[in-house]
Amino acid sequence: MEDNRSQNRVTTTETTFKIIELLKEQDGSCLSEIAAELDLAKSTVHRHLSTLKDLEYVIQEGDVYRTGLRFLAIGEQTRTRRSEYQLAQEKVTALASETEERAQFITEEYGRGVYIFREIGEHAVQTDSEIGKRIPIHATAAGKAILASLSDNRVNEILEQRGLPSLTKHTITDKSGLLEELDEIRERGYSINDQENTNGLRAIGVPVEYENGEPLGALSVSGPTHRFQGTLFEQTLPNLLLGTANELELNIQYL
């Protein structure tokens, strides 16, 4: 499958997006740095950057090129094209306010988890969970909640495509172990992330499903291990998230 996709790729388009992604990751870069990082001729990079500037997707500040605000309109349109996402945003805001922790809504695309909404409560810890970030889906509470809602065939496809990379010493890297946990999640209704993505961070996640059982995404609340323990972690947060997801699913039915 990967080979077929590679054969259909347009090399110049692929190069353009590599440059865009590099500018995003480095928050700007000069021509020579881009050429060195991507192992391209400076003349090639210059042509791509010039085209992106002409189309107003890249700005130039001295010798440094950066992504332009035109991407903002594309990203926001992508995020808001589903009215269901707007309902999810309201719940994320409410969860962050009530728990005073970090709340997020994640969906799955191409076998990865993608942050759609995130809100920071008064006592939330800072992490790198920026909007649009793509993450290994097996290493977060929301990601595992989504996996538990998918068909066995789709889960196997994702695991075959993305594998089970280790992010911390707590990350599940064994397929049979993950499949057993997904069964447990289906039975109790929520997932747990115990430092599997970030050391010192725990999270509770719940799937948000359409009436037919297909997942829209998942809600989660995360916080430091010293606060996420005992009754709060084992009962209060799971019950809050399950109730919130149920309300969201009911609202989605009447869109």
Residue pairs with C-beta under 8 A, 6 or more apart in sequence:
12 48
15 38
15 40
15 44
15 48
16 48
16 51
16 52
18 38
19 34
19 38
19 45
19 48
19 49
19 52
20 52
20 57
20 58
20 67
22 29
22 34
22 37
22 38
23 29
23 34
23 58
23 65
23 66
23 67
24 67
26 33
27 66
28 61
28 64
28 65
28 66
29 37
29 64
29 65
30 63
30 64
30 65
31 42
31 45
31 46
31 49
31 63
31 65
32 42
34 40
34 45
34 49
34 65
35 41
35 42
35 44
35 45
38 45
49 58
49 60
49 65
52 58
53 59
53 60
53 65
55 70
56 68
56 70
57 67
57 68
57 70
57 71
58 65
58 66
58 67
58 68
59 65
59 66
59 67
59 68
60 66
75 131
75 132
79 85
79 116
79 117
79 131
80 86
83 255
84 216
84 252
84 255
85 105
85 116
85 117
87 248
87 251
87 252
87 255
88 105
88 116
88 117
88 208
88 216
88 217
88 219
88 248
89 105
89 116
89 117
91 105
91 219
91 244
91 245
91 247
91 248
92 103
92 104
92 105
92 117
92 118
92 119
92 219
93 103
93 119
94 244
95 103
95 119
95 219
95 221
95 240
95 241
95 244
96 102
96 103
96 119
96 120
96 121
96 124
96 221
97 119
97 121
98 240
99 121
99 221
99 223
99 237
99 240
100 121
100 122
100 123
100 124
101 121
101 123
101 124
101 221
101 222
101 223
101 227
102 118
102 119
102 120
102 121
102 124
102 125
102 127
102 129
102 221
102 222
102 223
103 118
103 119
103 121
103 219
103 220
103 221
103 222
104 115
104 117
104 118
104 119
104 129
104 142
104 219
104 220
104 222
105 115
105 116
105 117
105 118
105 142
105 208
105 217
105 218
105 219
106 113
106 114
106 115
106 116
106 135
106 140
106 142
106 143
106 146
106 217
106 218
106 220
107 113
107 114
107 116
107 146
107 216
107 217
107 218
108 114
108 137
108 143
108 146
108 150
108 158
108 215
108 217
109 134
111 137
111 157
111 158
111 161
111 162
112 134
112 135
112 136
112 137
112 162
113 134
113 135
113 136
113 137
113 140
113 142
113 143
113 146
114 132
114 133
114 134
114 135
115 129
115 130
115 131
115 132
115 133
115 135
116 131
116 217
117 131
118 129
118 130
118 131
120 126
123 223
123 227
124 223
125 201
125 223
125 224
127 198
127 201
127 222
129 135
135 143
135 197
136 143
136 162
136 164
136 165
136 167
136 197
137 143
137 144
137 146
137 147
137 158
137 162
138 144
138 147
138 159
138 162
138 164
138 171
138 172
138 178
139 165
139 167
139 171
139 172
139 193
139 196
139 197
140 193
140 196
140 197
140 203
140 205
140 220
141 190
141 191
141 192
141 193
141 203
141 204
141 205
141 218
141 220
141 222
142 191
142 203
142 205
142 217
142 218
142 219
142 220
143 205
143 218
144 178
144 181
144 182
144 185
144 191
144 193
144 205
145 185
145 190
145 191
145 205
145 206
145 207
145 215
145 218
145 220
146 207
146 215
146 217
146 218
147 155
147 158
147 178
147 182
148 182
148 185
148 186
148 191
148 207
149 207
149 209
149 213
149 214
149 215
149 218
150 158
150 215
155 179
155 182
159 175
159 178
164 171
164 172
164 173
164 174
164 175
164 178
165 171
165 173
166 173
167 196
167 197
167 198
168 195
168 196
168 197
168 198
168 199
170 194
170 195
170 196
170 199
171 196
171 197
172 178
172 181
172 196
181 191
185 191
188 238
189 206
189 238
189 242
190 204
190 205
190 206
190 238
190 241
190 242
191 204
191 205
191 206
191 218
192 202
192 203
192 204
192 205
193 201
193 202
193 203
193 204
193 205
193 220
193 222
194 202
194 225
195 201
195 202
195 225
197 203
200 224
200 225
201 222
201 223
201 224
201 225
202 222
202 223
202 224
202 225
202 228
202 229
202 233
203 220
203 221
203 222
203 223
203 228
204 220
204 221
204 222
204 228
204 233
204 237
204 238
204 241
205 218
205 219
205 220
205 241
206 218
206 219
206 220
206 238
206 241
206 242
206 244
206 245
207 215
207 217
207 218
207 245
208 215
208 216
208 217
208 218
208 219
208 245
208 248
208 249
208 252
209 215
209 216
209 249
210 216
210 249
210 252
211 249
211 253
216 252
219 241
219 244
219 245
219 248
220 241
221 237
221 240
221 241
222 228
228 237
